[in-house]
């Protein structure tokens, strides 16, 4: 009973100790749980980041391989196109060289006669020299005639001015304005005024009416018939003010119409220009066959020889000598010329 009493007396203390210890354990348990959660989160984060780095490295390797494959394919295509373009340029250059040599040979051999054209140019130059000399003589003669006509016109104008200013001539009592006493010699106009005659205004001519006296009526008399009167000349002065000449005004009023570009040009101007361009291209081109080096387009085509080479009479002779004739007697040596291989 004593033991039970002691236990009952200590029950409150034990309850307090139990509560205290349980509370302390709960606090430590929460700290341990938080620490475990933090460690797990850190470990899982490290594992996920390592896995993502692995995925990035694998994706980079795949992309590198695929992009390298695409780059190699594109480079092969570029090389193939460059090779084709270089080959076509080489073929075109060779074709141009062959055409150049053949056209030069054909022109020099059959179309262009060097000696004939040399003689023709010499004759043309002589004719041009003669025409040029004649034109120079004609120009000099025309210039002399123009100068002479200009001098005559100036002299006539000066004579007319002298006749108009004849009233300025010097007299014995009063010297004129061109004969100043302060000058040693008189002015040339003074001499011109002495030689000129004064200009007199001409009266208008009146037509005379010839009427026979025998045709007069009995009641008519000379006093009753009208007598013609001579009127004085009318001095019409020009209008003062900024007026233009009447010829210029009439020219501006009755000038011809200038149609617009749409009215002046025909409707089918574009079609006509295209047709003219097509004609020029047809005249400029030697043949219309396309140059196809990689095909058998012209493989089975029959060769048509030229007319002058297929004739049974042989080629036509355009002159006594040809520019491309071969004369073995004038050769310096019998060795053949070495040609550089392309």
C-alpha positions in Angstrom: 0.0 0.0 0.0 2.9 2.3 0.7 4.3 1.6 -2.8 0.9 2.3 -4.3 0.7 5.5 -2.4 4.2 6.5 -3.5 3.2 5.8 -7.1 0.0 7.7 -6.9 2.0 10.6 -5.3 4.5 10.5 -8.2 1.8 10.1 -11.0 1.5 13.8 -11.7 5.3 14.1 -11.9 5.5 11.1 -14.2 2.7 12.5 -16.4 4.6 15.7 -16.7 7.9 13.9 -17.4 6.1 11.8 -20.1 4.6 14.8 -21.7 7.9 16.7 -21.7 9.8 13.8 -23.2 7.2 13.2 -25.8 7.2 16.9 -26.8 11.0 16.9 -27.1 10.9 13.7 -29.2 8.3 15.3 -31.5 10.5 18.4 -32.0 13.5 16.3 -32.9 11.4 14.1 -35.2 10.2 17.1 -37.2 13.7 18.3 -37.6 14.9 14.9 -38.8 11.9 14.7 -41.2 12.8 18.1 -42.7 16.4 17.1 -43.1 15.5 13.8 -44.8 13.2 15.7 -47.2 15.9 18.2 -48.0 18.5 15.4 -48.7 16.0 13.5 -50.9 15.1 16.7 -52.9 18.8 17.4 -53.4 19.6 13.9 -54.5 16.6 13.7 -56.8 17.5 17.1 -58.3 21.1 16.0 -59.0 19.8 12.8 -60.6 17.3 14.7 -62.9 19.9 17.3 -63.9 22.4 14.5 -64.7 19.8 12.8 -66.8 18.9 16.1 -68.7 22.6 16.6 -69.4 22.8 13.2 -70.8 19.8 13.9 -73.0 21.3 17.2 -74.2 24.6 15.4 -75.2 22.7 12.7 -77.0 20.5 15.3 -78.9 23.6 17.3 -79.8 25.2 14.2 -81.3 22.1 13.4 -83.3 21.8 16.9 -84.6 25.5 17.0 -85.5 25.2 13.8 -87.5 22.1 14.9 -89.3 23.3 18.4 -90.1 26.6 17.0 -91.3 24.7 14.7 -93.6 22.6 17.6 -95.0 25.7 19.7 -95.5 27.5 17.0 -97.4 24.5 16.5 -99.6 24.2 20.2 -100.4 27.9 20.5 -101.0 27.8 17.6 -103.5 24.9 19.3 -105.3 26.8 22.6 -105.4 29.9 20.8 -106.8 27.8 19.1 -109.4 26.2 22.3 -110.6 29.6 24.1 -110.6 31.1 21.2 -112.7 28.2 21.4 -115.2 28.5 25.2 -115.5 32.3 25.0 -116.0 31.8 22.3 -118.6 29.1 24.3 -120.4 31.4 27.4 -120.3 34.2 25.4 -121.8 32.0 24.0 -124.6 30.7 27.5 -125.4 34.2 28.9 -125.5 35.3 26.1 -127.8 32.3 26.6 -130.0 32.8 30.3 -130.2 36.5 29.8 -131.1 35.5 27.3 -133.8 32.9 29.7 -135.2 35.3 32.6 -135.1 38.0 30.7 -137.1 35.5 29.4 -139.6 33.8 32.7 -140.2 37.1 34.5 -140.5 38.3 31.9 -143.0 35.0 32.0 -145.0 35.0 35.9 -145.2 38.7 36.1 -146.2 38.4 33.2 -148.7 35.1 33.8 -150.5 33.5 37.1 -149.5 36.3 39.6 -149.0 38.6 40.3 -151.9 41.5 42.2 -150.4 42.9 43.7 -153.7 39.5 44.7 -155.0 38.5 46.4 -151.8 41.9 48.1 -151.7 41.4 49.6 -155.2 37.8 50.5 -154.3 38.9 52.4 -151.2 41.6 54.2 -153.1 39.1 55.4 -155.7 36.7 56.4 -152.9 39.4 58.4 -151.2 40.4 60.2 -154.4 36.7 61.0 -155.1 36.3 62.3 -151.6 39.3 64.5 -151.9 38.0 65.9 -155.2 34.6 66.5 -153.7 36.1 68.1 -150.6 38.2 70.5 -152.7 35.1 71.5 -154.7 33.1 72.0 -151.5 35.9 74.1 -150.0 36.1 76.3 -153.2 32.3 76.6 -153.2 32.3 77.5 -149.5 35.0 80.2 -150.1 33.1 81.6 -153.0 29.8 81.6 -151.0 31.6 83.4 -148.1 33.0 86.0 -150.5 29.6 86.6 -152.0 28.0 86.9 -148.5 30.6 89.3 -147.4 30.1 91.4 -150.6 26.3 91.4 -150.2 26.7 92.3 -146.5 29.0 95.2 -147.4 26.6 96.4 -150.1 23.7 96.1 -147.7 25.6 98.1 -145.1 26.6 100.7 -147.7 23.0 101.0 -148.9 21.8 101.4 -145.3 24.4 104.0 -144.6 23.5 105.9 -147.8 19.8 105.8 -146.7 20.7 107.1 -143.3 22.8 109.9 -144.9 19.9 110.9 -147.1 17.6 111.0 -144.0 20.2 113.1 -142.0 21.1 115.4 -144.9 19.8 118.3 -142.9 22.8 117.9 -140.5 25.1 118.9 -143.3 27.5 121.8 -142.6 26.9 125.2 -144.2 29.2 128.2 -144.7 27.8 129.9 -141.7 27.1 127.0 -139.3 29.1 123.9 -139.0 27.3 120.6 -138.6 27.5 118.1 -135.8 29.9 116.0 -137.8 32.2 118.9 -138.7 33.3 120.1 -135.3 35.8 123.0 -135.3 37.7 121.3 -132.5 38.7 118.4 -134.8 41.5 118.4 -137.2 39.7 116.5 -139.9 35.9 116.2 -140.5 34.1 113.0 -139.6 33.6 110.5 -142.5 29.8 111.0 -142.1 30.3 114.6 -143.1 31.8 113.5 -146.4 29.0 111.0 -146.8 26.4 113.7 -146.2 28.1 115.9 -148.9 27.8 113.2 -151.5 24.2 112.1 -150.6 21.1 113.7 -151.9 18.3 114.8 -149.5 15.5 112.4 -149.0 12.2 113.8 -150.2 8.9 112.3 -149.2 7.1 111.1 -152.3 3.5 112.1 -152.9 1.0 109.3 -153.7 0.3 109.0 -157.4 -3.2 109.9 -158.5 -4.7 108.1 -161.4 -5.8 110.4 -164.2 -9.3 109.9 -165.4 -9.4 110.2 -169.2 -12.9 111.2 -170.3 -13.5 112.3 -173.9 -15.4 115.6 -174.3 -17.5 114.1 -177.0 -19.2 111.7 -174.6 -20.3 114.5 -172.1 -24.0 115.1 -171.9 -25.4 118.4 -173.1 -26.2 119.6 -169.6 -22.7 118.7 -168.2 -20.1 121.5 -168.0 -16.6 121.5 -166.6 -17.7 123.4 -163.6 -20.3 120.8 -162.7 -18.0 117.7 -163.0 -16.1 116.7 -159.9 -12.4 117.6 -159.8 -9.9 115.1 -158.3 -8.1 116.5 -155.2 -4.6 115.6 -154.1 -4.6 114.6 -150.5 -1.4 115.1 -148.3 0.5 111.9 -147.3 -0.5 110.3 -144.1 2.3 109.9 -141.6 1.2 106.9 -139.6 3.2 106.5 -136.4 3.7 103.2 -134.8 1.7 102.4 -131.7 3.5 103.0 -128.4 3.5 100.3 -125.8 4.7 96.7 -125.3 3.0 95.3 -128.4 4.4 92.3 -130.3 4.8 92.1 -134.1 1.6 91.1 -136.0 3.5 88.3 -137.8 4.4 86.7 -134.5 0.9 87.0 -133.2 -0.6 85.4 -136.4 2.0 82.7 -136.3 1.1 81.8 -132.7 -2.7 82.0 -133.5 -2.6 79.8 -136.6 0.1 77.4 -135.6 -0.4 73.7 -136.6 -1.8 71.2 -134.1 0.6 69.0 -132.3 -1.0 65.6 -131.5 -0.2 63.8 -128.3 2.0 60.7 -128.2 -1.1 58.4 -127.8 -2.6 59.9 -131.0 0.6 60.1 -133.0 1.7 56.5 -132.4 -0.3 53.7 -134.0 -2.2 51.2 -131.9 -0.1 48.2 -133.0 3.2 49.8 -132.3 4.3 47.0 -129.9 3.5 44.3 -132.4 5.3 46.1 -135.2 8.4 46.6 -132.9 8.4 42.9 -132.0 8.1 41.9 -135.7 11.0 44.2 -136.6 13.1 42.8 -133.7 12.3 39.3 -134.9 13.4 40.2 -138.5 16.7 41.7 -137.2 17.4 38.5 -135.2 16.7 36.3 -138.2 19.0 38.4 -140.4 21.8 38.4 -137.7 21.8 34.7 -136.9 23.5 32.3 -139.3 21.3 29.3 -138.3 18.5 28.7 -135.8 19.7 25.3 -134.6 20.2 25.1 -130.9 23.6 24.0 -129.5 22.9 20.9 -127.5 26.3 19.2 -126.6 24.8 16.5 -124.3 22.1 15.2 -126.6 21.9 13.4 -130.0 19.7 16.1 -131.5 22.0 16.7 -134.5 23.5 13.2 -134.6 21.5 11.7 -137.5 21.0 15.0 -139.3 22.1 14.9 -143.0 24.9 17.3 -143.9 23.9 19.8 -146.7 27.0 21.0 -148.6 27.4 24.6 -149.8 26.3 25.6 -153.2 29.7 26.8 -154.4 31.5 23.7 -153.2 28.9 21.2 -154.4 28.9 22.5 -158.0 30.5 20.4 -160.7 32.2 23.5 -162.0 34.2 24.1 -158.8 34.2 27.2 -156.6 33.6 30.6 -158.1 36.5 32.9 -158.6 35.8 36.4 -157.2 39.0 37.9 -158.5 42.4 37.2 -159.9 43.9 36.7 -156.5 42.6 35.6 -153.1 43.7 36.7 -149.7 44.1 33.1 -148.4 45.8 31.6 -151.5 48.8 29.3 -150.8 51.9 29.8 -152.8 54.5 27.0 -151.9 57.2 28.8 -153.9 57.3 31.7 -151.5 57.6 29.6 -148.4 60.7 30.2 -146.3 60.9 26.6 -145.0 59.1 23.3 -145.4 58.5 22.8 -141.7 55.0 22.7 -140.5 53.9 25.2 -137.8 53.6 23.6 -134.4 50.2 24.3 -132.8 49.7 24.4 -129.0 47.3 21.8 -127.8 44.5 23.1 -125.7 
